Amino acid sequence: MRLIWLALLILPIRYSVERTKIFLPRETNPIWVEGLKELADGGNQDPAKTLIFNDPHYIEAMFYTGITAYSWMPIEKVRELKAAGWRVYEPKDGRYVPW
């Protein structure tokens, strides 16, 4: 009977610790954040005339850079924007490259 009570007490604690993954190291500065910081520190673009397309972390991109970002890319619209003088960036391997 004591074994059952012990299991009822210890197993939920064990599963909670496994689920929260408190013992695994966290990556606090992923490579895409470094790319956003490089883009923000570039200083040669006007955030009002700059866009980021096709970014899976578009909310974070707007937070770090102040540049409007989208998770999709309308290719025809991008061509029109480029012709109108906008700067358009797209993430490639953690870096943000001009389109």
C-alpha positions as CSV (number, residue, x, y, z in Angstrom):
1,M,0.0,0.0,0.0
2,R,2.9,2.4,0.8
3,L,4.4,1.7,-2.6
4,I,1.2,2.8,-4.3
5,W,1.1,6.0,-2.3
6,L,4.7,6.6,-3.1
7,A,4.1,6.1,-6.8
8,L,1.1,8.4,-6.7
9,L,3.3,11.1,-5.2
10,I,6.6,10.7,-7.1
11,L,5.4,9.9,-10.7
12,P,3.5,13.2,-11.3
13,I,6.6,15.1,-10.0
14,R,8.9,13.1,-12.3
15,Y,6.7,13.7,-15.3
16,S,6.3,17.4,-14.6
17,V,10.1,17.7,-14.4
18,E,10.5,15.8,-17.7
19,R,7.9,17.9,-19.5
20,T,9.3,21.3,-18.4
21,K,12.8,20.2,-19.5
22,I,14.5,22.3,-16.7
23,F,17.7,20.3,-17.0
24,L,18.3,20.8,-20.7
25,P,20.3,23.8,-21.8
26,R,18.4,26.5,-23.6
27,E,19.6,28.4,-26.6
28,T,19.1,32.0,-25.6
29,N,20.5,33.6,-28.7
30,P,19.5,31.6,-31.8
31,I,21.1,32.3,-35.2
32,W,18.0,34.0,-36.6
33,V,18.1,36.5,-33.7
34,E,21.7,37.3,-34.6
35,G,20.6,37.9,-38.2
36,L,17.9,40.3,-37.0
37,K,20.3,42.2,-34.9
38,E,22.7,42.5,-37.8
39,L,19.9,43.8,-40.0
40,A,18.8,46.3,-37.3
41,D,22.4,47.5,-36.7
42,G,23.0,47.9,-40.4
43,G,21.6,51.4,-40.2
44,N,21.5,51.9,-44.0
45,Q,17.8,51.2,-44.4
46,D,14.8,53.3,-43.5
47,P,12.3,51.1,-41.5
48,A,9.4,52.9,-43.1
49,K,10.6,51.8,-46.6
50,T,11.9,48.3,-45.7
51,L,10.0,45.0,-45.5
52,I,10.9,41.4,-44.5
53,F,9.0,38.6,-46.2
54,N,8.8,34.9,-45.8
55,D,10.0,35.0,-42.1
56,P,8.8,32.3,-39.7
57,H,9.6,34.6,-36.8
58,Y,7.9,37.7,-38.2
59,I,6.6,39.0,-34.9
60,E,10.1,38.8,-33.3
61,A,11.5,40.4,-36.5
62,M,9.3,43.4,-36.0
63,F,10.3,43.6,-32.3
64,Y,14.0,43.5,-32.9
65,T,14.2,45.7,-36.0
66,G,11.1,47.9,-36.2
67,I,10.7,46.7,-39.8
68,T,7.4,45.4,-41.0
69,A,7.6,41.6,-41.5
70,Y,5.3,39.0,-43.0
71,S,5.3,35.2,-42.9
72,W,4.5,34.9,-46.6
73,M,5.9,36.3,-49.8
74,P,3.8,37.6,-52.7
75,I,6.4,37.5,-55.5
76,E,4.6,39.8,-57.9
77,K,4.0,42.4,-55.2
78,V,7.6,42.2,-54.1
79,R,8.7,43.0,-57.7
80,E,6.4,46.1,-57.6
81,L,7.8,47.2,-54.3
82,K,11.4,46.8,-55.4
83,A,10.6,48.9,-58.5
84,A,9.1,51.6,-56.2
85,G,12.3,51.8,-54.2
86,W,11.5,49.6,-51.2
87,R,14.1,47.4,-49.6
88,V,13.0,43.8,-49.3
89,Y,14.7,41.2,-47.2
90,E,14.2,37.4,-46.8
91,P,15.8,35.0,-44.3
92,K,18.3,32.5,-45.6
93,D,20.1,30.2,-43.2
94,G,19.6,32.5,-40.3
95,R,20.8,35.7,-42.1
96,Y,18.6,38.3,-43.8
97,V,19.5,38.9,-47.4
98,P,18.1,41.4,-49.8
99,W,15.7,40.0,-52.3
